[in-house]
């Protein structure tokens, strides 16, 4: 269940209310089912996945990728798997926990674990959205945001790209 925390401490968990709060930033959120495939759930239960296992997960969920390709022209996807055993996890996450933008949309489908996206709203206030399993988020290009992992420090997310160079962070001065 997505959790949106407003700057005044108010918490919202209703996806429709969250979508309304994010509307001024053109951020899209949705729930996408993973389904009941036992093999997929077995893979998602593992901490680490090798490249073949990642490709199995991606293929099992490619129905969403096909929709995004047709609807918005996305060209590629990959699977990011982060957990406490990943070497240099702290250094990797430090690249994204400061306010930054991307030249391309940041599109994620969380299939296991959770993470927190923070946003700067047009009025300058800040909000944070916890995205969890079976949640899709599209952060438009040039939107000021940051990202960090929750205390569990675990996430598996499909990343969708229209341009793989466009997701490199550009930091705010």
MIDREN-467606 format. One record per atom (N, C-alpha, C): y, z, x; residue in one letter; atom name. Coordinates in steps of 0.2 Angstrom, whole numbers, plus 2048, in hexadecimal, padded with zeros to 3 digits. Layout:
BEGIN
+-----+-----+-----+------+------+
!   v !   w !   u ! code ! site !
+-----+-----+-----+------+------+
!   Y !   Z !   X !    A !   CA !
...
+-----+-----+-----+------+------+
END
This chain:
BEGIN
+-----+-----+-----+------+------+
!   v !   w !   u ! code ! site !
+-----+-----+-----+------+------+
! 7FA ! 800 ! 804 !    X !    N !
! 800 ! 800 ! 800 !    X !   CA !
! 806 ! 800 ! 804 !    X !    C !
! 80B ! 7FB ! 804 !    X !    N !
! 811 ! 7FB ! 807 !    X !   CA !
! 815 ! 801 ! 806 !    X !    C !
! 819 ! 803 ! 80B !    X !    N !
! 81D ! 809 ! 80A !    X !   CA !
! 824 ! 807 ! 80D !    X !    C !
! 829 ! 807 ! 809 !    X !    N !
! 830 ! 806 ! 80B !    X !   CA !
! 834 ! 80C ! 80B !    X !    C !
! 837 ! 80E ! 811 !    X !    N !
! 83B ! 814 ! 811 !    X !   CA !
! 842 ! 811 ! 812 !    X !    C !
! 846 ! 813 ! 80E !    X !    N !
! 84D ! 812 ! 80E !    X !   CA !
! 851 ! 817 ! 813 !    X !    C !
! 857 ! 815 ! 815 !    X !    N !
! 85B ! 819 ! 81A !    X !   CA !
! 85C ! 820 ! 817 !    X !    C !
! 85D ! 820 ! 810 !    X !    N !
! 85E ! 827 ! 80D !    X !   CA !
! 858 ! 82B ! 80C !    X !    C !
! 852 ! 829 ! 80F !    X !    N !
! 84C ! 82C ! 80E !    X !   CA !
! 848 ! 82B ! 808 !    X !    C !
! 84A ! 827 ! 803 !    X !    N !
! 847 ! 825 ! 7FE !    X !   CA !
! 841 ! 820 ! 800 !    X !    C !
! 83B ! 822 ! 7FC !    X !    N !
! 835 ! 81E ! 7FE !    X !   CA !
! 833 ! 81A ! 7F8 !    X !    C !
! 831 ! 814 ! 7F9 !    X !    N !
! 82F ! 80F ! 7F3 !    X !   CA !
! 828 ! 80D ! 7F5 !    X !    C !
! 823 ! 80D ! 7F0 !    X !    N !
! 81C ! 80A ! 7F2 !    X !   CA !
! 81B ! 804 ! 7ED !    X !    C !
! 81F ! 803 ! 7E8 !    X !    N !
! 81D ! 7FE ! 7E3 !    X !   CA !
! 81F ! 7F7 ! 7E6 !    X !    C !
! 81B ! 7F3 ! 7E7 !    X !    N !
! 81C ! 7EC ! 7EB !    X !   CA !
! 822 ! 7E8 ! 7E8 !    X !    C !
! 822 ! 7E8 ! 7E1 !    X !    N !
! 828 ! 7E5 ! 7DE !    X !   CA !
! 82E ! 7E8 ! 7DF !    X !    C !
! 82F ! 7EF ! 7E0 !    X !    N !
! 835 ! 7F2 ! 7E2 !    X !   CA !
! 837 ! 7F1 ! 7E9 !    X !    C !
! 832 ! 7F1 ! 7ED !    X !    N !
! 833 ! 7EF ! 7F4 !    X !   CA !
! 835 ! 7E8 ! 7F5 !    X !    C !
! 832 ! 7E3 ! 7F2 !    X !    N !
! 834 ! 7DC ! 7F2 !    X !   CA !
! 83C ! 7DC ! 7F0 !    X !    C !
! 83E ! 7DF ! 7EB !    X !    N !
! 844 ! 7DF ! 7E9 !    X !   CA !
! 849 ! 7E2 ! 7EE !    X !    C !
! 847 ! 7E7 ! 7F1 !    X !    N !
! 84B ! 7EA ! 7F7 !    X !   CA !
! 84C ! 7E5 ! 7FC !    X !    C !
! 847 ! 7E1 ! 7FE !    X !    N !
! 847 ! 7DD ! 803 !    X !   CA !
! 84A ! 7D6 ! 802 !    X !    C !
! 84B ! 7D5 ! 7FC !    X !    N !
! 84E ! 7CE ! 7F9 !    X !   CA !
! 854 ! 7CC ! 7FD !    X !    C !
! 859 ! 7D1 ! 7FE !    X !    N !
! 85F ! 7CF ! 801 !    X !   CA !
! 85E ! 7CC ! 809 !    X !    C !
! 858 ! 7CE ! 80C !    X !    N !
! 856 ! 7CB ! 812 !    X !   CA !
! 852 ! 7C5 ! 812 !    X !    C !
! 850 ! 7C3 ! 80C !    X !    N !
! 84B ! 7BE ! 80B !    X !   CA !
! 844 ! 7BF ! 80E !    X !    C !
! 842 ! 7C6 ! 80E !    X !    N !
! 83C ! 7C7 ! 811 !    X !   CA !
! 837 ! 7C7 ! 80B !    X !    C !
! 831 ! 7C4 ! 80C !    X !    N !
! 82C ! 7C4 ! 807 !    X !   CA !
! 826 ! 7C9 ! 809 !    X !    C !
! 824 ! 7CC ! 804 !    X !    N !
! 81E ! 7D0 ! 805 !    X !   CA !
! 819 ! 7CF ! 7FF !    X !    C !
! 813 ! 7D0 ! 800 !    X !    N !
! 80E ! 7CE ! 7FB !    X !   CA !
! 808 ! 7D2 ! 7FD !    X !    C !
! 803 ! 7D2 ! 7F8 !    X !    N !
! 7FC ! 7D5 ! 7FA !    X !   CA !
! 7F7 ! 7CF ! 7F9 !    X !    C !
! 7F3 ! 7CE ! 7FF !    X !    N !
! 7EE ! 7C9 ! 7FF !    X !   CA !
! 7E8 ! 7CC ! 800 !    X !    C !
! 7E3 ! 7CB ! 7FC !    X !    N !
! 7DC ! 7CE ! 7FC !    X !   CA !
! 7D8 ! 7CB ! 802 !    X !    C !
! 7D5 ! 7D0 ! 805 !    X !    N !
! 7D0 ! 7CE ! 80B !    X !   CA !
! 7CA ! 7CB ! 808 !    X !    C !
! 7C8 ! 7CE ! 802 !    X !    N !
! 7C2 ! 7CC ! 7FF !    X !   CA !
! 7BC ! 7D1 ! 801 !    X !    C !
! 7B6 ! 7CF ! 7FF !    X !    N !
! 7B0 ! 7D3 ! 800 !    X !   CA !
! 7AB ! 7D1 ! 805 !    X !    C !
! 7AD ! 7CC ! 809 !    X !    N !
! 7A8 ! 7C9 ! 80E !    X !   CA !
! 7A6 ! 7CF ! 813 !    X !    C !
! 79F ! 7D1 ! 812 !    X !    N !
! 79D ! 7D7 ! 817 !    X !   CA !
! 79E ! 7D5 ! 81E !    X !    C !
! 79D ! 7CF ! 820 !    X !    N !
! 79E ! 7CD ! 827 !    X !   CA !
! 7A5 ! 7CE ! 829 !    X !    C !
! 7AA ! 7CC ! 825 !    X !    N !
! 7B1 ! 7CD ! 827 !    X !   CA !
! 7B2 ! 7D4 ! 827 !    X !    C !
! 7B0 ! 7D8 ! 823 !    X !    N !
! 7B2 ! 7DF ! 823 !    X !   CA !
! 7AE ! 7E3 ! 829 !    X !    C !
! 7A9 ! 7E0 ! 82B !    X !    N !
! 7A5 ! 7E3 ! 831 !    X !   CA !
! 7AA ! 7E2 ! 837 !    X !    C !
! 7AC ! 7DC ! 838 !    X !    N !
! 7B1 ! 7DA ! 83D !    X !   CA !
! 7B7 ! 7DE ! 83D !    X !    C !
! 7BA ! 7DF ! 837 !    X !    N !
! 7C0 ! 7E2 ! 837 !    X !   CA !
! 7BF ! 7EA ! 838 !    X !    C !
! 7B9 ! 7EC ! 838 !    X !    N !
! 7B8 ! 7F3 ! 83A !    X !   CA !
! 7B7 ! 7F5 ! 841 !    X !    C !
! 7B7 ! 7EF ! 845 !    X !    N !
! 7B6 ! 7F0 ! 84C !    X !   CA !
! 7BD ! 7F1 ! 84F !    X !    C !
! 7BE ! 7F5 ! 855 !    X !    N !
! 7C4 ! 7F6 ! 858 !    X !   CA !
! 7C6 ! 7EF ! 85B !    X !    C !
! 7C2 ! 7EC ! 85F !    X !    N !
! 7C4 ! 7E6 ! 863 !    X !   CA !
! 7C0 ! 7E0 ! 860 !    X !    C !
! 7C2 ! 7DA ! 861 !    X !    N !
! 7BF ! 7D4 ! 85F !    X !   CA !
! 7C0 ! 7CF ! 865 !    X !    C !
! 7BA ! 7CC ! 866 !    X !    N !
! 7BA ! 7C7 ! 86B !    X !   CA !
! 7BD ! 7C0 ! 868 !    X !    C !
! 7BE ! 7BB ! 86C !    X !    N !
! 7C1 ! 7B5 ! 869 !    X !   CA !
! 7BD ! 7B2 ! 864 !    X !    C !
! 7B7 ! 7B2 ! 864 !    X !    N !
! 7B2 ! 7AF ! 85F !    X !   CA !
! 7B3 ! 7B3 ! 859 !    X !    C !
! 7B3 ! 7BA ! 859 !    X !    N !
! 7B4 ! 7BE ! 853 !    X !   CA !
! 7BA ! 7BD ! 850 !    X !    C !
! 7C0 ! 7BC ! 854 !    X !    N !
! 7C6 ! 7BB ! 851 !    X !   CA !
! 7C6 ! 7B5 ! 84D !    X !    C !
! 7C3 ! 7B0 ! 850 !    X !    N !
! 7C3 ! 7A9 ! 84C !    X !   CA !
! 7BF ! 7AA ! 846 !    X !    C !
! 7BA ! 7AE ! 846 !    X !    N !
! 7B6 ! 7AF ! 840 !    X !   CA !
! 7BA ! 7B2 ! 83A !    X !    C !
! 7BE ! 7B7 ! 83C !    X !    N !
! 7C3 ! 7BA ! 838 !    X !   CA !
! 7C8 ! 7B5 ! 835 !    X !    C !
! 7CB ! 7B2 ! 83A !    X !    N !
! 7D0 ! 7AD ! 837 !    X !   CA !
! 7CD ! 7A8 ! 833 !    X !    C !
! 7C7 ! 7A5 ! 834 !    X !    N !
! 7C4 ! 7A0 ! 830 !    X !   CA !
! 7C3 ! 7A3 ! 829 !    X !    C !
! 7C1 ! 7A9 ! 829 !    X !    N !
! 7BF ! 7AD ! 822 !    X !   CA !
! 7C5 ! 7AD ! 81E !    X !    C !
! 7CB ! 7AD ! 821 !    X !    N !
! 7D2 ! 7AE ! 81D !    X !   CA !
! 7D6 ! 7A8 ! 81D !    X !    C !
! 7D3 ! 7A2 ! 81F !    X !    N !
! 7D7 ! 79C ! 820 !    X !   CA !
! 7D9 ! 799 ! 819 !    X !    C !
! 7D7 ! 79C ! 814 !    X !    N !
! 7DA ! 79A ! 80D !    X !   CA !
! 7E1 ! 79B ! 80D !    X !    C !
! 7E3 ! 7A1 ! 80F !    X !    N !
! 7EB ! 7A2 ! 80F !    X !   CA !
! 7EE ! 79E ! 814 !    X !    C !
! 7EB ! 79C ! 81A !    X !    N !
! 7EE ! 798 ! 81F !    X !   CA !
! 7EF ! 791 ! 81C !    X !    C !
! 7EB ! 78F ! 818 !    X !    N !
! 7EB ! 788 ! 815 !    X !   CA !
! 7F1 ! 788 ! 810 !    X !    C !
! 7F2 ! 78D ! 80C !    X !    N !
! 7F7 ! 78E ! 808 !    X !   CA !
! 7FE ! 78E ! 80B !    X !    C !
! 7FE ! 791 ! 811 !    X !    N !
! 805 ! 792 ! 815 !    X !   CA !
! 806 ! 78B ! 818 !    X !    C !
! 801 ! 788 ! 81A !    X !    N !
! 802 ! 781 ! 81D !    X !   CA !
! 805 ! 77C ! 818 !    X !    C !
! 802 ! 77C ! 812 !    X !    N !
! 805 ! 778 ! 80D !    X !   CA !
! 80C ! 77A ! 80A !    X !    C !
! 80D ! 780 ! 809 !    X !    N !
! 813 ! 783 ! 806 !    X !   CA !
! 819 ! 783 ! 80B !    X !    C !
! 817 ! 785 ! 811 !    X !    N !
! 81D ! 786 ! 816 !    X !   CA !
! 81C ! 783 ! 81D !    X !    C !
! 817 ! 77F ! 81E !    X !    N !
! 816 ! 77B ! 824 !    X !   CA !
! 814 ! 77F ! 82A !    X !    C !
! 811 ! 784 ! 829 !    X !    N !
! 80E ! 788 ! 82F !    X !   CA !
! 809 ! 784 ! 832 !    X !    C !
! 809 ! 784 ! 839 !    X !    N !
! 804 ! 780 ! 83D !    X !   CA !
! 7FF ! 784 ! 840 !    X !    C !
! 800 ! 78A ! 842 !    X !    N !
! 7FA ! 78E ! 845 !    X !   CA !
! 7FA ! 795 ! 843 !    X !    C !
! 7F5 ! 798 ! 845 !    X !    N !
! 7F4 ! 79F ! 844 !    X !   CA !
! 7F0 ! 7A2 ! 849 !    X !    C !
! 7F0 ! 7A9 ! 84A !    X !    N !
! 7EC ! 7AD ! 84F !    X !   CA !
! 7EB ! 7B4 ! 84C !    X !    C !
! 7E7 ! 7B7 ! 84F !    X !    N !
! 7E6 ! 7BE ! 84D !    X !   CA !
! 7E7 ! 7C3 ! 853 !    X !    C !
! 7EC ! 7C8 ! 851 !    X !    N !
! 7EE ! 7CD ! 856 !    X !   CA !
! 7EA ! 7D3 ! 854 !    X !    C !
! 7E7 ! 7D6 ! 859 !    X !    N !
! 7E3 ! 7DC ! 858 !    X !   CA !
! 7E5 ! 7E1 ! 85D !    X !    C !
! 7E9 ! 7E7 ! 85B !    X !    N !
! 7EB ! 7EC ! 85F !    X !   CA !
! 7E8 ! 7F3 ! 85D !    X !    C !
! 7E7 ! 7F6 ! 862 !    X !    N !
! 7E4 ! 7FD ! 861 !    X !   CA !
! 7E5 ! 801 ! 867 !    X !    C !
! 7E4 ! 808 ! 867 !    X !    N !
! 7E5 ! 80C ! 86D !    X !   CA !
! 7E2 ! 809 ! 874 !    X !    C !
! 7DC ! 806 ! 873 !    X !    N !
! 7D9 ! 804 ! 879 !    X !   CA !
! 7DB ! 7FD ! 87C !    X !    C !
! 7E0 ! 7FA ! 879 !    X !    N !
! 7E3 ! 7F4 ! 87C !    X !   CA !
! 7E7 ! 7F6 ! 882 !    X !    C !
! 7E6 ! 7F3 ! 888 !    X !    N !
! 7E9 ! 7F4 ! 88E !    X !   CA !
! 7F1 ! 7F3 ! 88D !    X !    C !
! 7F5 ! 7F7 ! 890 !    X !    N !
! 7FC ! 7F6 ! 88F !    X !   CA !
! 7FF ! 7F5 ! 888 !    X !    C !
! 7FC ! 7F9 ! 884 !    X !    N !
! 7FE ! 7F9 ! 87D !    X !   CA !
! 805 ! 7FB ! 87C !    X !    C !
! 807 ! 800 ! 87F !    X !    N !
! 80E ! 803 ! 87F !    X !   CA !
! 813 ! 7FE ! 882 !    X !    C !
! 812 ! 7FA ! 887 !    X !    N !
! 816 ! 7F5 ! 88A !    X !   CA !
! 817 ! 7F0 ! 885 !    X !    C !
! 811 ! 7EE ! 882 !    X !    N !
! 811 ! 7E8 ! 87D !    X !   CA !
! 816 ! 7EA ! 877 !    X !    C !
! 815 ! 7F0 ! 874 !    X !    N !
! 818 ! 7F2 ! 86E !    X !   CA !
! 820 ! 7F3 ! 870 !    X !    C !
! 821 ! 7F5 ! 876 !    X !    N !
! 829 ! 7F6 ! 878 !    X !   CA !
! 82D ! 7EF ! 877 !    X !    C !
! 829 ! 7EA ! 877 !    X !    N !
! 82D ! 7E3 ! 876 !    X !   CA !
! 830 ! 7E2 ! 86F !    X !    C !
! 82D ! 7E6 ! 86B !    X !    N !
! 82E ! 7E5 ! 864 !    X !   CA !
! 832 ! 7EB ! 860 !    X !    C !
! 832 ! 7F0 ! 863 !    X !    N !
! 835 ! 7F6 ! 860 !    X !   CA !
! 83C ! 7F7 ! 860 !    X !    C !
! 840 ! 7F2 ! 863 !    X !    N !
! 847 ! 7F2 ! 863 !    X !   CA !
! 849 ! 7EC ! 85E !    X !    C !
! 84F ! 7ED ! 85C !    X !    N !
! 852 ! 7E8 ! 857 !    X !   CA !
! 852 ! 7E1 ! 85A !    X !    C !
! 84F ! 7DC ! 857 !    X !    N !
! 84F ! 7D5 ! 85A !    X !   CA !
! 84E ! 7D0 ! 854 !    X !    C !
! 84F ! 7CA ! 856 !    X !    N !
! 84E ! 7C5 ! 851 !    X !   CA !
! 849 ! 7C0 ! 854 !    X !    C !
! 847 ! 7BB ! 850 !    X !    N !
! 842 ! 7B5 ! 853 !    X !   CA !
! 845 ! 7AF ! 850 !    X !    C !
! 844 ! 7A9 ! 854 !    X !    N !
! 847 ! 7A3 ! 852 !    X !   CA !
! 842 ! 7A0 ! 84C !    X !    C !
! 83C ! 7A3 ! 84B !    X !    N !
! 838 ! 7A1 ! 846 !    X !   CA !
! 836 ! 7A7 ! 841 !    X !    C !
! 834 ! 7A5 ! 83B !    X !    N !
! 832 ! 7AB ! 837 !    X !   CA !
! 82C ! 7AF ! 83A !    X !    C !
! 82C ! 7B5 ! 839 !    X !    N !
! 827 ! 7BA ! 83B !    X !   CA !
! 822 ! 7BB ! 835 !    X !    C !
! 81C ! 7B8 ! 835 !    X !    N !
! 818 ! 7B8 ! 82F !    X !   CA !
! 811 ! 7BB ! 831 !    X !    C !
! 810 ! 7C1 ! 82E !    X !    N !
! 80A ! 7C5 ! 82F !    X !   CA !
! 806 ! 7C6 ! 829 !    X !    C !
! 7FF ! 7C6 ! 82A !    X !    N !
! 7FB ! 7C9 ! 825 !    X !   CA !
! 7F7 ! 7CE ! 828 !    X !    C !
! 7F8 ! 7D4 ! 826 !    X !    N !
! 7F5 ! 7DA ! 829 !    X !   CA !
! 7EE ! 7DB ! 825 !    X !    C !
! 7E9 ! 7DA ! 829 !    X !    N !
! 7E2 ! 7DB ! 826 !    X !   CA !
! 7DE ! 7E1 ! 828 !    X !    C !
! 7E1 ! 7E5 ! 82C !    X !    N !
! 7DF ! 7EC ! 82E !    X !   CA !
! 7E4 ! 7F0 ! 831 !    X !    C !
! 7E4 ! 7F6 ! 830 !    X !    N !
! 7E9 ! 7FA ! 834 !    X !   CA !
! 7F0 ! 7FA ! 830 !    X !    C !
! 7F5 ! 7FC ! 834 !    X !    N !
! 7FC ! 7FC ! 831 !    X !   CA !
! 801 ! 7FC ! 837 !    X !    C !
! 807 ! 7FA ! 835 !    X !    N !
! 80D ! 7F9 ! 839 !    X !   CA !
! 813 ! 7FA ! 835 !    X !    C !
! 819 ! 7FB ! 839 !    X !    N !
! 81F ! 7FC ! 836 !    X !   CA !
! 824 ! 7F7 ! 838 !    X !    C !
! 827 ! 7F4 ! 833 !    X !    N !
! 82D ! 7EF ! 834 !    X !   CA !
! 833 ! 7F3 ! 832 !    X !    C !
! 838 ! 7F2 ! 836 !    X !    N !
! 83F ! 7F5 ! 835 !    X !   CA !
! 843 ! 7EF ! 834 !    X !    C !
! 848 ! 7F0 ! 830 !    X !    N !
! 84D ! 7EB ! 82E !    X !   CA !
! 854 ! 7ED ! 82E !    X !    C !
! 859 ! 7E9 ! 830 !    X !    N !
! 860 ! 7EB ! 82F !    X !   CA !
! 862 ! 7E7 ! 829 !    X !    C !
! 865 ! 7EA ! 824 !    X !    N !
! 867 ! 7E7 ! 81E !    X !   CA !
! 86E ! 7E4 ! 81E !    X !    C !
! 870 ! 7E0 ! 81A !    X !    N !
! 877 ! 7DD ! 81A !    X !   CA !
! 87C ! 7E2 ! 81B !    X !    C !
! 87B ! 7E8 ! 818 !    X !    N !
! 881 ! 7ED ! 818 !    X !   CA !
! 880 ! 7F1 ! 81E !    X !    C !
! 87C ! 7F0 ! 823 !    X !    N !
! 87B ! 7F3 ! 829 !    X !   CA !
! 876 ! 7F9 ! 829 !    X !    C !
! 874 ! 7FB ! 823 !    X !    N !
! 86F ! 800 ! 822 !    X !   CA !
! 868 ! 7FE ! 824 !    X !    C !
! 864 ! 803 ! 826 !    X !    N !
! 85D ! 801 ! 828 !    X !   CA !
! 857 ! 803 ! 824 !    X !    C !
! 852 ! 7FF ! 823 !    X !    N !
! 84C ! 801 ! 81F !    X !   CA !
! 846 ! 800 ! 824 !    X !    C !
! 841 ! 804 ! 822 !    X !    N !
! 83A ! 802 ! 825 !    X !   CA !
! 835 ! 801 ! 820 !    X !    C !
! 831 ! 7FC ! 822 !    X !    N !
! 82B ! 7FA ! 81D !    X !   CA !
! 825 ! 7FB ! 821 !    X !    C !
! 820 ! 800 ! 81E !    X !    N !
! 81A ! 800 ! 821 !    X !   CA !
! 815 ! 7FB ! 81D !    X !    C !
! 812 ! 7F6 ! 821 !    X !    N !
! 80E ! 7F1 ! 81F !    X !   CA !
! 807 ! 7F4 ! 820 !    X !    C !
! 802 ! 7F3 ! 81C !    X !    N !
! 7FB ! 7F5 ! 81D !    X !   CA !
! 7F6 ! 7F0 ! 81B !    X !    C !
! 7F0 ! 7F1 ! 81B !    X !    N !
! 7EB ! 7ED ! 81A !    X !   CA !
! 7EC ! 7E9 ! 813 !    X !    C !
! 7EB ! 7E2 ! 814 !    X !    N !
! 7EB ! 7DE ! 80E !    X !   CA !
! 7F3 ! 7DC ! 80C !    X !    C !
! 7F7 ! 7DD ! 811 !    X !    N !
! 7FE ! 7DC ! 80F !    X !   CA !
! 801 ! 7D6 ! 814 !    X !    C !
! 805 ! 7D2 ! 811 !    X !    N !
! 808 ! 7CC ! 814 !    X !   CA !
! 80F ! 7CD ! 814 !    X !    C !
! 812 ! 7CB ! 81A !    X !    N !
! 819 ! 7CC ! 81A !    X !   CA !
! 81C ! 7C6 ! 81E !    X !    C !
! 822 ! 7C3 ! 81C !    X !    N !
! 825 ! 7BE ! 81F !    X !   CA !
! 82C ! 7C0 ! 820 !    X !    C !
! 82E ! 7C1 ! 826 !    X !    N !
! 835 ! 7C2 ! 829 !    X !   CA !
! 838 ! 7BC ! 82B !    X !    C !
! 83D ! 7BA ! 827 !    X !    N !
! 840 ! 7B3 ! 829 !    X !   CA !
! 843 ! 7B3 ! 830 !    X !    C !
! 844 ! 7AD ! 833 !    X !    N !
! 847 ! 7AC ! 839 !    X !   CA !
! 84E ! 7B0 ! 839 !    X !    C !
! 850 ! 7B2 ! 83F !    X !    N !
! 856 ! 7B5 ! 840 !    X !   CA !
! 858 ! 7BC ! 83C !    X !    C !
! 853 ! 7BF ! 839 !    X !    N !
! 853 ! 7C5 ! 836 !    X !   CA !
! 853 ! 7CB ! 83B !    X !    C !
! 858 ! 7CF ! 83B !    X !    N !
! 857 ! 7D5 ! 840 !    X !   CA !
! 852 ! 7DA ! 83E !    X !    C !
! 84D ! 7DB ! 842 !    X !    N !
! 848 ! 7E0 ! 841 !    X !   CA !
! 845 ! 7E3 ! 847 !    X !    C !
! 840 ! 7E7 ! 846 !    X !    N !
! 83C ! 7EA ! 84B !    X !   CA !
! 835 ! 7EC ! 849 !    X !    C !
! 831 ! 7ED ! 84D !    X !    N !
! 82A ! 7EE ! 84B !    X !   CA !
! 827 ! 7F4 ! 84F !    X !    C !
! 823 ! 7F8 ! 84D !    X !    N !
! 81F ! 7FD ! 851 !    X !   CA !
! 819 ! 7FF ! 84D !    X !    C !
! 814 ! 801 ! 850 !    X !    N !
! 80E ! 804 ! 84D !    X !   CA !
! 80F ! 80B ! 84A !    X !    C !
! 80B ! 80C ! 845 !    X !    N !
! 80A ! 813 ! 843 !    X !   CA !
! 806 ! 818 ! 847 !    X !    C !
! 806 ! 81E ! 846 !    X !    N !
! 802 ! 823 ! 84A !    X !   CA !
! 7FB ! 820 ! 84B !    X !    C !
! 7F8 ! 81D ! 847 !    X !    N !
! 7F1 ! 81A ! 848 !    X !   CA !
! 7F1 ! 815 ! 84E !    X !    C !
! 7F6 ! 812 ! 84F !    X !    N !
! 7F7 ! 80D ! 855 !    X !   CA !
! 7F1 ! 807 ! 854 !    X !    C !
! 7F0 ! 805 ! 84E !    X !    N !
! 7EB ! 800 ! 84D !    X !   CA !
! 7EE ! 7FB ! 848 !    X !    C !
! 7ED ! 7F5 ! 849 !    X !    N !
! 7EE ! 7EF ! 844 !    X !   CA !
! 7EB ! 7E9 ! 846 !    X !    C !
! 7E8 ! 7E6 ! 841 !    X !    N !
! 7E6 ! 7DF ! 842 !    X !   CA !
! 7EA ! 7DB ! 83D !    X !    C !
! 7ED ! 7D5 ! 840 !    X !    N !
! 7F1 ! 7D1 ! 83B !    X !   CA !
! 7F1 ! 7CA ! 83D !    X !    C !
! 7F0 ! 7C6 ! 838 !    X !    N !
! 7F0 ! 7BF ! 839 !    X !   CA !
! 7F8 ! 7BD ! 83A !    X !    C !
! 7F9 ! 7B9 ! 83F !    X !    N !
! 800 ! 7B7 ! 840 !    X !   CA !
! 800 ! 7AF ! 83F !    X !    C !
! 805 ! 7AD ! 83B !    X !    N !
! 806 ! 7A6 ! 839 !    X !   CA !
! 80C ! 7A3 ! 83C !    X !    C !
! 80C ! 79D ! 83F !    X !    N !
! 811 ! 79A ! 843 !    X !   CA !
! 813 ! 793 ! 840 !    X !    C !
! 819 ! 792 ! 840 !    X !    N !
! 81B ! 78B ! 83F !    X !   CA !
! 81D ! 788 ! 846 !    X !    C !
! 81F ! 78D ! 84B !    X !    N !
! 821 ! 78B ! 852 !    X !   CA !
! 81F ! 791 ! 856 !    X !    C !
! 81A ! 791 ! 85A !    X !    N !
! 818 ! 796 ! 85E !    X !   CA !
! 81D ! 799 ! 863 !    X !    C !
! 822 ! 795 ! 865 !    X !    N !
! 827 ! 798 ! 869 !    X !   CA !
! 82C ! 79C ! 865 !    X !    C !
! 82D ! 79B ! 85F !    X !    N !
! 832 ! 79E ! 85B !    X !   CA !
! 831 ! 7A5 ! 859 !    X !    C !
! 82B ! 7A8 ! 85C !    X !    N !
! 82A ! 7AF ! 85A !    X !   CA !
! 82C ! 7B4 ! 860 !    X !    C !
! 82E ! 7B1 ! 865 !    X !    N !
! 830 ! 7B6 ! 86B !    X !   CA !
! 837 ! 7BA ! 869 !    X !    C !
! 837 ! 7C0 ! 86A !    X !    N !
! 83C ! 7C4 ! 868 !    X !   CA !
! 843 ! 7C3 ! 86C !    X !    C !
! 848 ! 7C2 ! 868 !    X !    N !
! 84F ! 7C2 ! 86B !    X !   CA !
! 853 ! 7C8 ! 869 !    X !    C !
! 855 ! 7CC ! 86E !    X !    N !
! 857 ! 7D3 ! 86D !    X !   CA !
! 85F ! 7D2 ! 86B !    X !    C !
! 861 ! 7D7 ! 867 !    X !    N !
! 868 ! 7D8 ! 865 !    X !   CA !
! 86B ! 7DB ! 86A !    X !    C !
! 872 ! 7D9 ! 86C !    X !    N !
! 876 ! 7DC ! 871 !    X !   CA !
! 877 ! 7E3 ! 870 !    X !    C !
+-----+-----+-----+------+------+
END
